[in-house]
Amino acid sequence: MTFGLVIKFREVGNPSQGEQPLLRRSHPDVVVLSALGAEISTKFPHIWNSVGPVWANAMLVLMGHDSEKSDEDESDSAYEKDHSYKPVYRARDLVKWLAVWLENDNVVEASVRDLLLSKIHEWLDATEEPEDLLERLLAVKSTYVEPEKPPIIYNLGVLDLPSELIVDIIQLALQDDPHIVTTLSHVNSAFRTFTLSTPTLWTAIDIMFHENRISAHLERSRSAPLRVRASLTLLTMTRPQGLTKLATLIKMIRQHTSRIACLEMLYTNSVWGKVALHYFAKLGRLPNLDKFEYGLLLHQHFQGDGNLRARCKPRRISLEGLTIKAFRELYSKRVISLKVAKCKEIGMTDWEAALRSMPSLQRLEISDFKIEDPDPGEGADFDNKISLISLLHLQTLSLSRVPRAALIILLEALQTPNLTSATISFLEPDGLRDHSTPAPKLKPQPTKPAASRTRPA
């Protein structure tokens, strides 16, 4: 028995109420489906017994036909209405569904199934659309299992970094461990070769070093500028032991005074400070000293060596726990950077004199400023006014935790026409509220002009 493909193509439902109607018989997909169904029933009558009912029911279901509705309940006048709608499924969807059904059906003979599938895929390929091709490619890719690739292991070490970066990392580590370079030179042959061939890693000379280590650093640093550190705050020794350490250090670096670019002296009290200055005075002139750092752990009144200026003229000065006049002999036109922390003053007169001695200042940092009188007020013994100070080259100004009285005096006195960066961290919670002191004015930075676009002739 052969089943025929008999479907009444009529509109079912009201599209305006959200119901999906059937396709008209003139719709292109209907024509294609009818032609394909007729070709299958004609050329393959022996399998139409199985395919026919499935094909017909599939069209009814996929096209949105409700089999429970009666044809008599529908009006033919619906054909006269022009509704804009889209079918529930396209013809290609139904054909692809049929192909899937054939591939998974065991009733149809294999040879017939292969022939019919070939016919279906030929039709699909002939009418293939971009999205259909993408679907097929994705389906093929989903079934393809890529072979597992072994993980890529980059066997790189620290020494594979640029040498400049390695040097910077080690220099940062030196702040916590002055022996780090010697330790690295004993890791392996690669590290030893790198450290021994980089003189700048051996430029730190610390009073904590043994004589042999000081000698090794002096030799391996070659002609690079030296950084001499005498941080007696780290030492737990008697006075004779400390004096011996100082004497040994001075003796070993005496022949390298022209290489000393940075001198750091941090001491427990002013007594050690004066002793250290006395020993370093034996070195004579330090012609290439660029940075001078001096600090007291506990603030005490201290006066520096009056002959220090004759021996060195640093360009960068950093002081901690001192009054600004402690090293006034070092202030000169050469100084471009001044950093003062935890200073204690009874007035601003000394600051006026110090800043006037350094007209070439480019960077000024003041932090944790303390006033001798705990609460002098703006009209008390604390100097409430100083003359205008012109710092034409000052570019960076940082005032951190400076009492309001000193802060107002500095802001009103400083004239900085070329200032490009200013940072103020107030000590009092209300800052400069209710005060008319103007904030530092920054110099406008020139904007980079946009690249001109020229059209080719």
N, C-alpha and C positions, 0 to 999 in steps of 0.2 A: 504494500500500500504506500502510495506516495502522497505526502502532505503538500498542499499548496501554500503559497505565501499570500494570505488574504488579510489585509489590514485596511480598515476604513480610516483614512486620514481626515479627521475632523477636529475642530477646536473643542477642547473640553475645559470647562471652568471659565472664570472671569479673571483676566489678567489684572484688572484694576483692584481686585480683592486679594492679590498675592498668589492666586492659583496659577499653576503652570499649564498652558494649553499645549495641545499636540501641534505638530508641524502641519503646514499645508502640503498638499500633494505636489505642488509646484516648487517646494523648497529644494535647493540643490542637494542637500544631504539625503532627502527622501528619494530623489531620483537615483542617487548613487547607490543607496542601500537596496532599492528595488532591483536595479540592474545587477548588482552583485549577488543578491539572493536568487534571482532568476538564473544567473549563470551557474551558481552552485547546484541548484535543483536540476538543471538541464544536463550538465556535464558529469555530475556525481549523483545520479538518482539512487544508487545503491547505498549511499550514506545519508541521504536526505531524511530517511526514516528516523535517524538519531539527531541530525542537525536541525531539521525543519522545526520541530516544536520548540527547541531551545532558542533558535533564531527568532521565531515569531514572538515567544514570550519575552525574550530579552528586549526586542524592539518595543513591546508594549510597556514593559517596566521602565526601561531607560528613557523612553520618550515621555514618561510622566502619565501614562494612561491608567486610569482607575478602573479595574475590571469589574468592580461592583456597580459601576454606573451603567445605566441602560442607554443604548443608543437612541431609543425613542424619546428619552427625556431631554435630548439636546436638540436645539433648533438649528436648521440649516442656514438660518439667517446670519449665524456667526461668521460664515464665510464672507459675508458682504462687509464685515467690519474690518477696518484696517488697524490692527494692533501692532505695536512695536514690542517685540519680546525676543528672547534668545532661547533656543532649545535647551532642555536639561542636559543632554549629551550630544556631542557631535557624532557624525557617521564614523569618523576615525576611531572614536572611543569604543563604539560598538564592535567595529572590526577587530580592534586590538583585544577586546574582551573575548571575541570568538577565537582568536589565535591562542590566547591563554587557555581557553577551555579545551581546545584540540590538543594542546601540548600535554595536558594533564588527564586526558581521557584515554582509557584503555579499550573502549569498545570498537573504535574505528581502527581499521587495519593500518599498520605502520606505513606501508607504501602510499596508501591513499592519504593518510594524515600528512605525510611529508610533502606530497604533491599539492595538497590544499593549502598547507602553510606557506609553501613557496609562492603560490598564487596570491595569497593574502599579503605576504611581505613585499612582493613585487608591486602590488597596488599601493601599499603604505609608502614604499620608497618613492614611487612616482608622484605621490601627492604629499611628500614629507614637508613639514614646516619647521622653522628654526627651533621652536620650543619642543617639538617632537624629537628632533635630532638631539637636543640637549638632554631630554629625558632618557633616550636610549644610551647616550654616552655615559650619563650618570649611572644608569643601571649596569652597564658593562664594567664601569670603574668600581662599583660597589661589590661586584662578584670577583674582582681581581685582587688577589692578596699579594701585596708587594713583599719581596723577600726581606727579612729582617736585616737591617744594616748594623754593623758593629758600631758602637758609640765612638765618636771622635774624641780622643784624649789629647789635649794639648799639653805636652810635657815641657812646660815653661817654668822657669824659676825667676828669682829676683834679679839675677844678673842678665836676664833677657830684656829687662827694661832699659830705656835710654840711660846712658851713664850720668847725665845731668840730673835726672830724676832720682837715681840711686844715691847720689851725693847729697841731694836735698833731704832725703829720708834719713840718712845717717846723721846729718847735721842736726836734724830735729831730735833724734835719739840721744845725741850728745848732751842735751840739756838735762836729761835724767840720769844718764850713765856716762861719765867722762872716759870710761875704759872700753866703750863699745867698739871702737876701731881696732884696738888690740885684740879683743875677743873675736871679731870677724876675721881678722888675719889668720886665726888658728882654726877656722871652721873646716876648710879644705883648700886644695891647691887653687881652685878657681877664685874663691874669695880672697885668698892671699895675693894672688897675682893682681886682682883688681885694686885692693887696698894699697898695696905697695907701689902701684903705678899711678896713684891719685894723690899728689902732694897735699891738696887742700883738705884731705881728711885728717891730716896729722898736724894741723896748725894750732890746735888747742893745747896750751901748756898750763897744767893745773898744779897748784901747790900741794895737792894730795898725791901727786905722782911720786914714785920712787925715782932716785937719781937715774937708774938705767932707763926707765920709761921716758923721762924728760929728754935724755940724750937721744933715744930712738926717735922721738917726735921731732926734735930739732934736725936730725939727719934726714928723716924721710919726708919732711915738709919742704926740703930743698930751699928755694928762695921765696916761697909763698909768704904772705903777711901773717903774722902771729897774733893769736888771741891769748893773752896772759890772764889767768884767773887766780886770785888769792882770796878764796872764800873761807876765812877762818871761822865762820859760824858753824861749819861742818866739823871742825876739829874739836876733839876732847883731849886736850893736852895741857901740860903745865906751861908756864911762861918760858922756861928754858927750851922746852921742846918746840914751842912755836917760833922762838927766835932762831933756833937751828934750822927749821923748815924755811923760814924767810931768807936766812943767809945762804942756804944751799940753792934756792931758786934764783936769787940775785946773781950768785956766782956763775950759774950755768947759762943764764940768758944775757950775760954782760956783753958777749961778743955778737949778739944778735939784736941790739937795740934799734938798729935801722929798720928791722923787719916788724917791730911791734906796732900793730895797727889798732889794737883794742886792749885796754887795761881795765880789769874789773877788780874792785876791792870791796868786799863786804865783810863787815866785822861785827863782833858782839857788842863792843863798846868803843867809846872814843879813845881809850888808852891804846887799844890794839891799832886803831886807825892812825894815830900819830906815830906809833912805832913803825907801821908798815910804810907810811909816807917817808919816814927817815931812811928806811932801807932802800926804797925805790929811788930816792934822791941820789944814791950812790951810782945809779946807772948813767947819770949825766943826761944829756939831751935825748929826747925821743922825737926825732924830726918828722917821722911819718905817722905819729899817733893820730888816728882819726876819731876814735870814740873813747870817752872816759866815763866809767861808771863807779859810783861810790855810794855806799849805803851803810847806815847804822841800824841794827836790829831794834835797839831801844833808842828813842830820840833823846839826844843830849846836845847841849850847846857845844859846838865844835868849830874851830877855826882852822882852815887849811894852811898849807905851807905857802908863805909869801913869795918864795922863790920858784914856785911851780910854773909860773908863766914863762920864765926864762928857759925852762927845760922842755915844755910841750905846749902846743896850741891846738887842742882838739877841735874838730868841727861838729861833733855830736857829744852832748853832755847829758848824763842821767844821774840824778841825785835822789836819795831816799832817806827820810828821817833827819834831814838837816834844814837849817835856815838857808835862805837863798844867798846870803852873803858869805857862807862858809867857804866857797871856792870862787869868790868874785875875781880873783886874779886870773882865772881861766876865761872869763867872758871877754870876747873880742869880736871884731868884724868877721872873723872866720867861722864863727859858730852859726850853723844853719838849723840845728835841732836842739831843743831843750825840753827835757822831761823831768818833772819834779813831782815826787810823791811823798805824802806824809810829812810835809814841812809844817813847822809851827812858828808863827810870826806874831809880833806885837804891833805891827803896823805895815803899811805898804810902801814906805819910803825906800826901803832896800830893794823892793821889787821894781820901783821906778828906775833906780840907778842901774840895776842889773839889765833890764830890758833895753835901756838906752845904750848900753855897752854892746848890744848885739843887734845892730840895725839890719843885718842880713838874714835874720831868722826866717825860715820857711815853714817850720813846724813847732808849735808850742803846745805842750800837754801838761796840765796841772790836775792832780787828783788828791783826794783826802786832805785838803787844806785845813789846817787847824789854827785857831786864833788863841793867843795866850790867855786872854780874858774869855771865859766860857760864853758869856752873853754880853758883849760890849754895847750892842745897839749901834745904830748908825751915827749917833751923836756923842758917843763916849770917847774914851782915850784912843780907840782904834782910829787910825787916820781915815777920814772920810772923803778925802779928795787928793788926787795927784794930777800932775800936769799931763797934757796930751802926749802920747807916745806914738810916733809914726813908725810903723813896721810895713814898709812898702812891699817887701818880698814875702810876707806871711801868706801861706796858702791853706794851712790846716790849723785849726784851733780846737782844742778839746779841754773843757772845764768840767770835771767830774767831782761831785760831792764837795763843792766849794761853798762855804757859808755865804749867805745872801749879802752881808756887808762887803766882803772881799769881792764877790762876784759883780756887784754893782759898780764898785770902783774900777775894776778891770774893764768892764764893758764900756763904761763912759770914757775911759782914758785911751783905749786902743784905737788907732786909726789903721785899718787894714783894707785898702782899696782893692787888693788883688786876692782877697780871701775866696777860696772855692769850696771849702768844707768846714763846717762848724758843728760841734757836738756839745751840748750842755746837759749835764745830769745834776738836777737840783738836790741839795741836801735837805732843805725844808720842804714839807709836803705841799705848801702853797706856792712854791717857786718864787716868781717875781710878780705875783698877783698884787694889785693895787700899787704897783710901781711903774713909773713912766720910762724906765730904762729901755732903750731900743735894743732889739735883738741884732746880732751881727748881720750885716748885709753881705750877701755873696755876690761875687762877680759873675755876670751872665756868661755862660759858656757858649762859644760859637757853635752853631749847628752846621753839620756837614752838608754842603749843598748837594741836592739830588743830581744824579748824573743826567746830563742833557741828552735828550733823544733826538737824533737827526734822521730825517727820512732820506733814504737813498734817492739820488736824482733819477 
